[in-house]
Amino acid sequence: MTYDRNACSGPLVGLRLLPWESDTGKPCFLAAGGAPGPLSRLADEIEADQLRDGANVLGGARAVLDDLKAGEDTLRRALRAVTQVLGDVLRVADSRGARLPEPEGDFEAGGQEDWGGGRP
């Protein structure tokens, strides 16, 4: 499964992007309403697995990069795994980001908000 951010037309109000595709490779959506149902809970579990897999693959990729003797085949396999989990993580981020409430306050260019951080 590969995730193409351009295949989704952006956040659709009331719809949740699911962590899987249709048989034809199209994004799948769930009408979100009220309390989470079994399909929503399944999607949550799959997203958690995808994020865990991403962390594991990242660790493996770092080990391959640190191994100065790693050959081309090893590097290609690591890169293939990284691109797969990156697609999954982007899908999770897009799905969760689309479900966030609209921010309050002025977030237009040039607007100043107090984030409590160290940047002026």
Beta strands, then each sheet from edge to edge (+ up, - down):
strand 1: 15-21
strand 2: 27-31
sheet 1: 1+ 2-
end
